[in-house]
Each structure stands twice: as structure tokens, then as C-alpha cells.
Amino acid sequence: MSVPKRRRSKSKQARHRSQWKLDSPTFYFCSNCKSAVLPHRVCWVCGYYKGKKVLDIETKEEKALSKKKEKNTKYY
């Protein structure tokens, strides 16, 4: 295994580390709802990936209604 001959100076070290996070993440727009999404990920707004429904995502209102129904159907 190779080993560096000399120690990297502080300025060279800082210059090397400054290049670490230059690029901003790339986004594409969902084909279904047109919101910005990271590549190769399911859209977190509508649940579509490559034009197909992958996840069933509930809105806040739907979640509240389903919780209310669960409360009403519980038997004590």
C-alpha cells in the first residue's frame, strides 16, 4: 500500500477539502405532478416513479379522516 512521502500542508489540505461539496444536487421534475424530485427516487408528493404509481401517499386530510375512523371503530 502506498504511503505519502510528505505531510500535506494546512493550506493544501484546506484547498483539497474545499472542492468536496461544490456541486449542487440535480433535480428533475415529476411527470405526474411536476414537483422537483431527486433522480432515481419516488416522488414524495404523488408517489409516482417513471410514470407508474408506486406508493399510495395520503394527504393530511385523508390521514386525519382515517385516524378519526379508527378511533370510532375501536371497541373498549
Secondary structure as GFF3:
##gff-version 3
##sequence-region A 1 76
A	DSSP	alpha_helix	10	18	.	.	.	ID=ss1
A	DSSP	beta_strand	28	29	.	.	.	ID=ss2
A	DSSP	beta_strand	36	37	.	.	.	ID=ss3
A	DSSP	beta_strand	48	49	.	.	.	ID=ss4
A	DSSP	beta_strand	52	53	.	.	.	ID=ss5
A	DSSP	alpha_helix	60	73	.	.	.	ID=ss6
###
